[in-house]
């Protein structure tokens, strides 16, 4: 089919869905209901309730699946109508009081007594022969909202039930004097003693101040469960929790809120304007967008391989989402449930080993239209460049002089010959070389050094390259509905300016959630979401400015001269450049200006994302229902990097390809136009799921909840990139290029291939799944659960026994506090014990069971070529994680203290692991590494959360919460012992050895530093305790295990203090037991061609002369190039540079004020609140003594990022 037709059909379908989302469509959808002559029995009962003010009590699901003729609602009296409606369905009504009735099944023949009043007739039936009677009622919260899953328990008879979705409950066999307990998580328990006149109970439960946001229902994405019947390890964050953290990315709002969830915020100045951009690159198997800015793990790692999925699975409104979480507007989220153990997560199968985020967006409710509008503005302090701890100008000039004096920078660096011209050093080395060669005298040198030493380029960098980070966001939503339909519509716009100028991010989100009752029988729900991003990444970043390299910005290099002109610096030898330019006027300027480049940078990225969910739920018979879900997720990501003719990139390319002999360009496609590198990624994912569900009571003692279904899912990723030459941004035209044929000799004399040949990738993955999940509860106290999922995946295994695998779980829960023996233990309000065991799975999206072949073109012959890129692995299979979880939940001292404790183990088997093999087997494939299901890992941990309801009064509330998590692991098998660790890793980079048998996956190994020798070279201790030089070969036994990179202990503390309408919220986070590698000197210049400048401040502490070994551990520049570099490597990886990452951080302080209703126009505005929040207040305590923020340090060879500056957020929220 023509692509144009497909696009038109897709647009038509999208428009049709939008039309169906509009309330004006509701009438036509329900037109059939009014004329078919049959309506659901539940609707008929509701009509009678509203018309006559009656209360009806009946068992949950009693009315489901039953219908009645519309003519039955016609009668001379309410009692006659009740008979007409109920009797044909084998039901009767029993009199309770003047306006209350119980509806129950008929147990005998119904006698019609026309003359006797129904009240008397039914009053005789309302009490059984043994003197007991039924009771019923409704349970609501303070706002009158019905509460579902409230435990209604008769302590006297040890029987109970739960309230239905409408808050109603029914119990039979009640007697005078019975004690009825009403209990639900997050609300104060109430006990009512039945009196002779008690037949109907209208009860209101008050929330516990410490648990105002605790929910009573959890969702695994496929079904909702009452929390009291959930055996697994769940945590729920509500919309109220999220509102306390005013950031534009929900991942940042989750920090410190969930036991076992570790969120590392790696960017302090932005939320969705990711440093790595929006584009997903080729062969990107995991969720790579945003990984430079944040990371999130649930209960630690479940894999040891970089090719396996390592991020938690994200489920949005019941459908798996392969999107970045930044695409969801935080204000649209109703709650997020975190699935942490096998019983909770195994229902999602092979992608659940890393935990699951189940996000539920807001839905409309039956009410008049409600409008919410909010505005948030954030401004931050300026980031402090001094945090990077760089050398000042005087120290850098001293370093450069020593490099020249020792001959490490020499005559080759200043030779005008083309081969050496690209190794031109910085100005400090130039004047030192001139002094050494006699071109200038000592006085001239001292004068220039004195002048340059007074310069601090950080001042101009702060002024011209940076800005205070800021953001603004605007949100508008409208919701409402009737009994037949509901809607929630929202739109949000956010804009943020990060620390560096000319970086900007914009996001627009749209959500359209609708629900309709079709023919008063089925429920159709649609969820349409759109997220649209535009990001400009045109700034200079730290890697550009300060990463060790030839073009590192020196501390004495200004961006503007004293006259206010942009400064220019040489990137190639100016003598060589001038010589070439003298031969032809067509050579372009070959100098580099930072501010000119800043103005010319043009890196624009966009991402348009669409998600459509269509969910049809159909009641079948007495608690049995069917559900069909279709979801389609599409993403269109574009990145355009354009180099106009004024950029250094273009000018350097032009000069390098100019032929002075011919007096023209070597290529006719370098003709005044720019160079454009576009990259495009398209994702098209769909899933279709069908399931049956049963939720009902089997008598009063048995409750059953079970689902079973099947799902098919396909993901498809299309990626393409190329380079367009002579590109005109106005017309969009460029020159056709034969990339393979255009190799050339550049101006430096080196053979070079023309880059930018088109790359195309098409990856398609298919999944087939069967699943079932169920729970059984006896007497509302004992719950058993089980789940199973069978997954098949087209990319794994040639044999089905490897490709498809069952994953399962089982669990149990005991509500101890409901037992008779607990009745006299008054200080325990609630106590439950639960345990689960099961298997979760994980996959790799980049490994395949067959031989991988890469196709390309030979640059010499221009003919097609193929290379083997990966060896076949027909036994490739799932990673499996066996999870055991034991937990308790409790509430004591009249809800003064509530909380829970979970202990768990996570044992991974068949984990993908890359181990070295003999090169004779591997050839040139994979760097002598083979990835196989070869590793096993055991993990364990503890999650604790405690809430303290200290003050709970009308005007005053004070509650505080504490979260403590512990997680650790150990490699128990990897088919590869420590004696086989590659010698180069042991001798040169032990800190980057990972996954060693017998140790944690992230254990840091290091040399035991022994100081410096008399020549300024590093000494270390071997296993025998002897000092050995850099040249000695070491074994694994000579290394010391320092500790884990990731802190095993982490958590948070929060406090909420309310006085009337004023509320103060504080959040602090902490971590203990982790380590980081101190950002030390990464590189010394050891030869003219190794011109990598490092401006790390520790270089100033280097050894310079004999005797310095007594006052420093930083090696010097003495000796051969090999001695200098290897000595530095031993120092970099020494134990003295492994520091503790322990800290306590004050993350958030906010003050909210709910404006009293007496001060606002009630006819227009229902409520108004204002919030002022201060975020990123800094570290209250840190273990390291060097001033590093452990979350913002860089490994040697990279530039530090800046810690988050303190930000100030102003929010206004209006409800109409």
C-alpha positions, -999 to 999 in steps of 0.1 A, spaced: 0 0 0 12 35 -8 29 52 22 8 84 15 -24 64 18 -11 48 51 -3 82 65 -38 95 56 -54 65 72 -34 70 103 -44 106 105 -80 98 99 -79 72 127 -63 97 151 -89 124 142 -117 99 148 -103 91 182 -101 128 190 -137 133 179 -148 104 201 -130 120 230 -153 150 228 -183 151 252 -205 160 223 -201 125 210 -215 110 242 -252 114 233 -250 95 201 -230 67 216 -258 60 241 -287 66 219 -293 29 216 -296 25 253 -328 45 255 -347 24 230 -337 -12 235 -363 -18 263 -337 -34 286 -315 -18 312 -291 -32 338 -307 -41 371 -280 -20 389 -291 11 370 -328 5 379 -319 2 416 -298 34 414 -328 52 397 -351 42 426 -325 53 452 -322 87 436 -360 92 430 -372 81 465 -342 87 487 -339 50 496 -307 31 507 -302 -4 493 -277 -29 507 -267 -60 488 -238 -83 483 -210 -73 459 -218 -85 423 -253 -95 433 -268 -73 406 -242 -78 380 -253 -94 347 -290 -89 355 -314 -68 334 -349 -56 336 -375 -41 313 -378 -3 314 -415 -8 319 -407 -23 354 -399 12 366 -436 22 362 -458 16 392 -482 32 416 -458 31 446 -421 25 453 -429 -9 468 -447 -20 437 -418 -8 415 -394 -28 437 -414 -59 432 -415 -54 395 -377 -48 394 -365 -75 418 -389 -104 417 -383 -114 380 -346 -117 389 -352 -141 418 -345 -113 444 -364 -100 473 -362 -68 494 -362 -68 532 -373 -39 553 -346 -23 576 -360 11 585 -382 37 569 -358 43 539 -334 13 540 -338 -21 525 -316 -52 520 -317 -69 486 -309 -106 487 -315 -138 468 -349 -155 472 -348 -186 493 -384 -197 489 -416 -189 471 -425 -153 470 -460 -146 482 -477 -116 467 -498 -98 493 -514 -69 474 -534 -54 502 -508 -56 531 -482 -29 530 -448 -40 518 -432 -26 549 -451 -50 571 -446 -79 547 -409 -74 545 -404 -65 581 -416 -100 590 -389 -114 566 -360 -92 578 -353 -113 609 -344 -150 606 -357 -178 627 -326 -179 648 -329 -142 657 -302 -129 635 -306 -102 608 -288 -88 578 -272 -53 580 -258 -31 553 -245 4 547 -220 26 530 -185 38 539 -171 71 526 -142 94 534 -144 129 547 -154 143 513 -182 118 508 -163 97 483 -172 60 485 -143 38 498 -138 5 481 -122 -26 498 -129 -14 534 -127 -44 557 -161 -49 575 -154 -75 601 -177 -89 628 -153 -97 657 -180 -114 676 -187 -140 649 -154 -139 631 -169 -132 597 -166 -103 574 -167 -87 540 -154 -58 520 -171 -27 507 -178 -26 469 -168 0 444 -197 22 455 -187 19 491 -216 -3 501 -214 -35 521 -237 -63 532 -235 -88 561 -260 -114 571 -264 -133 604 -258 -102 626 -271 -100 662 -275 -73 688 -243 -65 706 -220 -77 678 -188 -56 673 -183 -45 637 -148 -33 629 -142 -10 599 -106 -9 588 -87 2 557 -51 12 552 -46 50 556 -78 56 576 -86 55 613 -102 23 624 -138 25 637 -157 -1 658 -195 0 661 -216 -22 685 -249 -32 669 -279 -20 687 -314 -34 683 -323 -6 659 -291 -9 638 -299 -22 604 -282 4 582 -248 20 588 -237 52 570 -201 55 581 -174 82 575 -138 73 580 -111 99 587 -76 96 572 -46 92 594 -25 123 592 7 104 587 -9 84 559 -30 110 541 -16 98 508 -15 61 514 -38 41 491 -59 11 498 -57 -3 463 -26 -13 444 -23 -20 407 0 -44 389 -10 -29 356 -33 -58 347 -57 -57 377 -64 -37 408 -61 -54 442 -70 -43 477 -37 -37 495 -48 -59 523 -50 -88 500 -17 -82 482 10 -107 491 37 -90 471 60 -61 478 43 -30 465 48 7 471 25 34 459 32 71 453 1 93 449 -5 125 431 -3 143 464 32 130 470 43 141 435 29 176 440 55 182 468 84 181 443 81 209 417 102 195 388 92 189 352 104 153 351 86 128 373 118 107 378 132 136 399 100 137 420 104 101 430 138 105 448 135 95 484 98 84 482 100 47 478 118 20 498 143 1 476 141 27 448 175 45 442 172 75 420 205 92 410 199 127 397 230 134 376 220 167 362 214 197 384 202 223 360 176 205 338 149 179 339 141 169 303 166 188 282 190 159 283 227 164 278 227 134 254 198 147 235 165 130 225 179 107 198 181 69 202 212 57 185 218 26 164 220 -7 183 206 10 213 192 -20 232 183 -3 265 165 29 272 194 52 264 176 85 264 182 104 296 208 80 310 234 108 312 210 128 334 195 102 357 195 65 367 169 46 386 171 10 400 147 -10 422 165 -32 447 198 -30 429 210 -46 397 196 -78 383 221 -82 355 259 -80 350 260 -72 313 257 -39 294 238 -56 266 209 -66 290 180 -45 300 190 -27 332 161 -2 336 128 -9 353 99 -17 330 74 12 326 37 4 323 13 33 316 -24 27 320 -20 -11 316 3 -11 286 41 -15 284 57 18 274 90 20 256 91 58 261 113 79 283 95 88 315 100 125 307 73 122 281 46 120 308 34 152 324 38 147 362 5 166 368 -14 139 348 -3 111 371 -28 98 396 -5 73 412 26 51 405 28 16 419 62 0 422 64 -37 418 95 -50 436 93 -88 441 83 -117 420 47 -119 432 42 -83 422 62 -82 390 63 -117 375 30 -111 357 51 -89 333 74 -118 325 108 -114 309 111 -76 314 103 -75 351 136 -86 367 145 -49 372 112 -40 388 82 -23 373 68 13 374 30 10 370 18 45 361 -19 53 363 -30 86 348 -59 107 361 -94 99 350 -126 118 351 -153 112 377 -190 116 378 -193 153 387 -198 187 372 -168 200 351 -138 207 373 -110 229 360 -75 230 374 -48 255 364 -13 258 377 18 278 370 53 270 382 84 292 378 119 282 389 151 302 391 184 288 403 216 303 417 246 304 394 266 272 393 300 275 409 328 267 384 353 266 413 339 231 422 359 217 393 392 223 412 413 232 381 448 247 380 450 284 379 470 303 352 502 304 372 501 267 378 493 259 342 522 280 329 546 263 353 534 229 341 539 239 304 574 252 311 584 219 327 570 200 297 592 221 274 622 219 297 620 181 298 616 179 261 581 165 262 570 194 241 597 200 215 606 213 181 582 189 163 553 207 179 564 240 164 575 227 130 557 242 101 558 209 82 523 196 75 527 163 93 533 181 126 511 212 122 481 197 140 502 191 172 505 228 179 506 234 217 491 262 238 506 296 242 523 289 275 543 262 259 551 285 230 567 312 251 586 286 272 599 271 240 609 306 227 628 310 260 645 277 257 656 283 221 666 319 228 639 336 207 631 356 238 650 364 270 642 356 306 628 391 312 604 390 284 593 355 294 588 366 330 569 396 319 545 375 298 541 349 325 533 376 350 507 391 328 491 358 319 491 346 356 468 374 365 441 361 342 413 339 355 393 327 325 366 313 347 352 348 352 345 352 315 333 317 311 308 324 338 297 356 321 296 347 285 289 309 284 267 304 314 235 316 330 213 308 360 192 278 352 155 285 350 122 269 340 86 276 337 56 254 332 19 259 327 -8 232 332 -45 232 325 -69 203 330 -106 198 329 -124 167 341 -159 155 349 -186 132 337 -219 115 343 -230 80 352 -226 71 315 -193 88 307 -163 106 321 -134 126 308 -101 140 318 -83 164 294 -51 182 301 -24 202 283 9 213 296 38 235 283 72 236 299 103 255 290 137 253 306 171 270 303 200 249 316 233 263 330 249 269 296 237 295 272 220 286 239 207 254 254 169 254 256 143 227 260 106 229 253 79 203 259 42 202 252 21 174 265 -16 166 258 -37 139 275 -72 129 266 -87 102 288 -123 91 282 -146 64 295 -181 55 283 -207 29 293 -219 12 261 -255 1 262 -253 2 300 -233 -30 298 -197 -26 287 -172 1 294 -150 16 267 -120 36 278 -96 55 256 -63 71 266 -47 94 240 -14 110 249 10 132 230 44 146 240 62 170 217 98 181 224 121 206 208 156 209 222 185 231 211 219 219 223 241 247 211 262 255 241 297 247 251 296 220 278 323 208 302 335 180 280 341 206 252 358 231 274 377 212 301 380 175 290 417 166 287 427 172 251 447 194 227 419 220 226 413 223 264 404 258 274 434 272 293 429 292 325 448 322 309 427 321 277 401 349 276 369 347 255 370 384 248 400 408 246 402 440 266 385 458 237 355 435 238 364 416 207 360 379 205 394 362 209 408 337 184 432 308 191 453 286 169 443 249 164 470 243 138 505 257 135 500 293 125 532 293 104 519 264 83 485 279 80 499 312 69 522 295 44 492 278 28 471 309 28 499 327 10 495 304 -19 458 310 -24 433 336 -12 406 309 -11 420 294 21 397 304 49 405 316 84 420 287 104 417 301 139 391 292 166 369 316 185 348 301 214 322 329 212 319 328 174 314 291 176 288 295 203 268 318 180 271 295 150 264 262 167 232 247 154 221 214 169 184 211 169 165 180 180 128 172 181 107 143 193 70 138 186 54 110 205 19 96 203 3 69 224 -32 55 219 -48 29 243 -82 15 237 -97 -7 265 -130 -25 263 -143 -41 295 -173 -64 293 -192 -79 323 -201 -115 314 -217 -132 344 -217 -126 382 -182 -112 387 -167 -126 355 -156 -100 330 -137 -98 297 -112 -72 288 -95 -63 255 -67 -38 253 -51 -24 221 -22 0 224 -1 18 198 30 38 206 48 59 179 78 81 182 94 103 156 128 116 167 149 139 146 184 154 151 199 180 128 235 192 134 243 219 109 277 234 103 274 267 84 304 280 64 314 303 93 319 274 118 354 261 125 343 226 115 334 237 80 365 260 76 388 233 88 372 208 64 374 232 36 411 240 42 419 204 46 404 194 13 416 224 -8 441 216 -36 465 246 -39 481 232 -70 448 231 -89 436 262 -72 403 246 -63 385 222 -40 392 185 -44 354 180 -42 328 198 -63 303 194 -34 322 218 -12 307 248 -29 297 274 -4 269 254 13 270 240 48 273 205 61 242 189 77 242 156 97 206 145 101 196 115 122 161 100 123 146 74 145 110 60 143 95 37 167 62 19 160 51 -4 189 18 -21 193 2 -47 216 -30 -65 217 -42 -82 249 -72 -101 258 -80 -113 293 -108 -127 315 -111 -117 351 -132 -129 380 -136 -109 412 -162 -121 436 -172 -135 470 -180 -172 473 -202 -168 504 -191 -146 532 -158 -164 539 -142 -168 505 -130 -141 481 -115 -149 447 -97 -127 423 -82 -142 391 -72 -131 356 -60 -151 326 -51 -139 292 -28 -136 262 -9 -108 246 10 -102 214 34 -74 211 57 -60 184 83 -33 185 99 -18 154 128 7 153 139 24 121 171 44 123 189 64 96 217 89 94 239 105 68 259 136 61 248 161 35 273 183 18 268 217 2 235 219 21 213 250 17 190 254 48 166 276 28 160 253 -1 168 221 16 190 210 -13 224 194 -11 249 178 -35 249 141 -44 280 124 -30 298 91 -37 311 85 -2 331 54 -9 349 69 -40 359 101 -22 390 93 -1 416 121 -2 449 134 12 442 161 37 462 193 43 482 175 70 493 149 45 472 120 58 450 97 38 414 104 49 381 89 39 351 111 34 327 104 63 289 105 65 279 76 43 242 67 49 234 43 77 201 25 79 188 1 106 155 -17 109 150 -38 141 118 -57 147 110 -77 178 80 -98 185 66 -112 218 39 -137 225 27 -142 261 2 -161 281 -4 -151 316 -26 -158 347 -27 -143 381 -50 -150 410 -55 -147 447 -78 -164 472 -88 -149 506 -104 -169 534 -124 -151 561 -107 -119 551 -76 -130 569 -57 -155 549 -46 -149 513 -29 -172 488 -17 -158 455 -1 -173 424 9 -161 390 24 -175 358 35 -160 325 48 -178 295 68 -156 271 81 -163 236 105 -139 219 117 -141 183 152 -129 190 161 -156 215 171 -192 208 167 -213 177 153 -240 199 119 -232 215 133 -245 249 156 -215 249 133 -190 232 102 -195 254 102 -197 291 76 -198 320 80 -173 348 59 -177 380 54 -167 415 35 -177 447 27 -159 478 7 -158 511 -5 -133 536 -18 -135 571 -37 -106 587 -26 -115 623 -45 -86 639 -79 -100 629 -73 -131 650 -93 -136 683 -61 -138 703 -52 -103 692 -83 -87 706 -68 -78 740 -36 -65 726 -48 -29 723 -16 -13 713 -14 -31 680 -38 -16 655 -27 -37 625 -3 -65 619 1 -85 587 28 -110 576 34 -120 540 59 -140 520 65 -147 483 88 -166 460 90 -166 422 110 -161 391 114 -129 370 130 -126 336 152 -103 316 163 -100 280 189 -85 258 176 -66 227 210 -65 210 220 -102 210 208 -128 185 211 -165 183 225 -165 148 257 -152 132 255 -114 127 266 -100 94 273 -63 87 269 -51 52 288 -22 37 309 -9 8 346 -14 2 363 20 1 388 9 -25 366 -10 -50 332 5 -41 318 -30 -42 294 -45 -16 311 -62 13 301 -82 44 318 -89 77 309 -111 106 302 -89 136 290 -115 161 293 -153 164 262 -174 165 248 -184 199 220 -209 194 217 -215 231 210 -178 239 182 -177 265 166 -156 291 182 -143 322 163 -155 353 161 -139 387 147 -160 416 132 -137 442 122 -145 478 105 -118 499 93 -118 535 76 -88 549 55 -74 577 32 -44 578 21 -29 611 4 0 628 7 5 666 -3 29 694 -35 41 677 -16 47 644 11 67 661 36 45 643 29 27 610 53 10 586 67 -21 571 98 -42 568 108 -64 538 137 -89 536 145 -103 502 169 -123 482 175 -119 444 195 -147 429 203 -144 392 210 -173 370 219 -176 333 231 -140 333 247 -128 302 284 -123 307 312 -113 284 343 -133 291 377 -134 273 385 -162 249 415 -172 229 419 -150 199 423 -181 178 386 -187 183 374 -152 181 395 -138 153 388 -101 151 352 -104 164 342 -88 197 377 -79 210 384 -115 221 352 -114 242 323 -138 240 289 -131 255 270 -161 268 246 -170 296 275 -178 319 271 -159 352 253 -163 384 247 -137 411 232 -137 446 217 -106 460 199 -97 492 185 -66 509 162 -50 534 136 -23 529 122 -4 559 97 24 560 83 40 592 57 68 595 52 87 628 19 105 633 32 128 661 4 154 663 -30 149 649 -54 177 658 -78 199 640 -54 228 635 -21 211 640 -7 180 622 29 168 624 40 136 607 74 124 597 87 94 578 119 74 575 130 51 547 160 28 550 171 5 522 200 -20 521 210 -39 490 241 -59 481 251 -87 457 279 -112 449 290 -130 418 289 -167 427 298 -181 392 309 -167 359 328 -196 344 359 -174 348 380 -171 380 402 -143 392 434 -159 379 421 -152 344 415 -115 347 432 -98 318 468 -87 329 463 -53 313 434 -46 336 453 -57 367 484 -36 359 468 -5 343 432 -1 353 422 -23 382 395 2 393 375 -9 362 376 -46 368 340 -57 374 320 -89 380 347 -108 398 337 -141 413 333 -139 450 328 -101 450 300 -76 444 294 -67 408 306 -31 414 335 -38 437 364 -13 433 399 -29 432 430 -7 436 467 -7 441 479 -2 477 499 30 474 534 31 488 543 67 479 570 78 454 605 68 448 634 92 446 627 98 409 591 108 415 576 75 402 548 57 419 554 27 442 528 2 453 527 -27 478 524 -62 464 507 -91 482 538 -98 503 540 -62 516 570 -52 495 572 -19 477 574 -25 439 579 0 411 556 8 382 574 -16 359 567 -47 380 540 -70 368 513 -77 394 487 -104 398 451 -101 411 462 -111 446 483 -79 447 452 -57 445 430 -46 474 392 -46 473 382 -12 486 344 -13 485 313 -9 463 307 19 439 270 19 446 261 27 482 245 -4 498 227 18 524 204 46 512 171 62 521 154 94 531 137 114 559 107 136 554 86 158 577 53 175 571 41 201 596 7 217 591 -9 246 610 -44 253 596 -38 263 560 0 265 562 21 234 555 59 229 557 75 200 540 112 189 543 129 161 524 165 149 531 182 119 514 213 99 524 236 71 514 263 52 532 289 25 523 296 35 487 328 48 471 340 69 441 372 74 423 387 108 430 390 130 399 428 130 397 452 137 369 443 116 339 471 123 315 505 138 312 519 150 279 547 125 272 554 132 235 547 158 208 519 137 194 503 130 228 493 166 232 464 160 257 463 189 281 448 181 315 440 211 337 432 190 369 444 210 399 463 180 413 489 184 386 502 214 406 511 190 435 532 168 413 568 157 421 593 181 406 626 174 423 643 151 447 628 153 482 593 161 469 585 124 475 583 132 512 554 157 507 534 145 478 520 113 463 514 128 428 541 114 404 562 138 383 574 142 347 608 126 353 619 97 331 609 82 298 575 86 283 566 50 293 578 56 329 558 88 332 526 74 319 527 40 337 537 57 370 507 80 366 484 50 360 495 33 392 488 65 411 454 70 394 443 35 405 457 37 440 436 31 472 444 67 484 422 80 455 392 58 464 370 80 486 338 74 506 306 86 489 287 88 522 265 119 526 233 134 539 217 158 515 189 184 522 170 180 489 138 200 495 121 225 518 87 238 507 60 260 523 24 258 510 -5 280 518 -41 271 511 -59 304 508 -90 304 530 -123 302 511 -135 334 527 -108 353 508 -116 340 473 -147 344 451 -164 310 456 -186 315 427 -156 314 404 -128 297 423 -132 266 445 -97 266 460 -64 284 456 -30 274 469 5 289 467 38 270 472 73 283 476 99 256 475 137 257 478 154 227 462 190 214 462 201 231 494 233 211 495 250 185 516 245 187 553 274 162 557 298 144 535 325 118 544 352 129 519 373 159 530 380 173 496 347 190 489 334 166 463 297 159 459 297 121 453 268 124 428 288 149 406 323 136 401 339 124 369 363 96 362 398 105 351 398 117 315 364 133 317 352 167 329 332 171 361 296 181 359 285 208 384 263 200 414 228 213 413 227 249 424 200 259 449 168 267 431 137 286 441 103 275 429 71 295 429 38 276 422 2 288 420 -26 263 418 -62 272 411 -93 249 411 -125 260 395 
